[in-house]
Amino acid sequence: MNKIQLFRATGLLAGALWSCGVWAGNGAAAPAGAKPVANAGKEAADTQFEQLVDDFVFGTLALSPTTATGVGYHVHHDVQLDDGWDDFTPGGIAASRTFLHDMEARVGRMESAALDAEQRADIDIMHDALGASRLELDEIQGYRHNPTTYVELVGNGLYTPYVLQYAPAVERYRHIINRMNKIPEVIRQAEANLQDSPDIWNQVAREENAGNVALIDATLRGDCPTDLRMRYDQSAAAAIAALNGFNRWLEDNLSEKPSDWRLGKERYAKKFRLVLATGKTPEALLAEAETDLNKVQAELVRLAAPKTVEQALADVARQHATAATFIPSAKQALAAATAFVKAKDLLTLPANGNLEVIETPAFMRGVYGVGGFNAAPALEPKLGAFFWVTPIPSTWPQARIDSKLREYNESGTQHLTVHEAMPGHYVQAEYANEVQPRSRRLLRNIFGNGPYIEGWAVYMQQLMAEQGYLGDTPGYRLTLQKQLLRVLANTILDVRMQTMGMTDRQAMDLMTKSTYQETEEATAKLQRAKLSSCQLPTYYAGYKGWLAVREHSQTKRGASFSLKEFHEVALKQGAVPLPVLDRLLQ
């Protein structure tokens, strides 16, 4: 699962920013409206366009200090963003509405201007981001219903300055302490805003919030510089008390006000159009997925012969690490995949060498049950990029541990690594961090298109198999087909569960019987399908989109087509919607 940054748990950052972000009490003012471009020269128009993108991007980051830290934007209008939190007060939300209204007007005026292809692509991104933000702010309103919004805000806001070494440890810990001092106020805002919540959201929020407490009480405390330890301990005591109190409030109060996690057909269709930006309806993508499901099942039967699919996959599943060696096995897979990409010269690899394999932060494990990727900051690209691998708890029953290890056997771990790191999300994100100018890089990073991002990672899984990676390991190709079945099931689950009343039992049958997933994997995916919306279809929509863009490029260039050149040119655009990418490459 991509999480190209800590802040992309749902594949849609726009909604989170607009619904909860404001000026964070920092005194910053919303950018003033720009003058119309009519009768202006091209140079003046270009300057005005760049100002619009700057105001959109940096104004948005000022609305969410936690996100700003993650992308490397630390000071806005002489205010230190790393000390602040996103503001959920009524005044803060009103400020978000004002900023959103102003930017909608400015982007709307610019849409009629004479723009080049790159500018038109940026307008498309801003238009959809604004639409998604408006939908979140006016209709979905996660800040009123989803307690994980606040829990993950706190975790990200503390963990990011800890793990990203953008300044000396002493300075970063001052930011952490200043944010911890304000956690009781964040919790007060959460309790004032939350009106009801689905049981599953409430449950996951409490579990992830326990991770926040452990983050403060153990991880951060253990590395705190000595001269700040007294301040840290004082701040931590109040923060932990507030977080523990929030968990009690969630269990005793909010749990008495259950609600439905489903978006419903109308809101889902609106979000689907804006987030995926493929031009397809949910029903159309669902029909394609269900048709392809039969085709991939047939291919898996062919590859498994003369054994049954179940027998062949069981043989593959027996080759796995232990709970203790699960994360080291991912590191070994990363080394093997990197060597293969270099040997095949599939594309020029990033020069930073900044990728680390680390445990998934505890406060994010509700969504990242297996692993994920957190990119280096767009404004500080030489800082760390992280391939998260979620450890298997030793406290689990052995049957649950075994189920997880069978799913993420040796071949499964290889696919996880190809997808999340090499040459999947890590490589894509490193190319995206080279986009110029800076404001365009941030625009296409923060509001990066989910199908482009997830589709690239799935496409890389197929490409590596096509190019012969682990060609002498039958399990790798069998697992690829199983992975493709999972991608298809993701789309079917999301559309049918959010809009068509698919039951838990039907969902589990789809995953365990039709797509051969282990019970542990399917159970975690069922939870994820209830925690998010319009993210699970990005894998299939993007995979199909990347294949289509490559086919169009190959047809146009004929004998001169170069796979390496195609990959590099496409990645240098950043995460634009795939129809836009197709247009830019023609």
Summary of the structure (lengths in Angstrom):
residues: 586
radius of gyration: 23.2
end to end distance: 29.8
largest distance: 72.2
contacts: 2093
relative contact order: 0.12
helix: 67%
strand: 3%
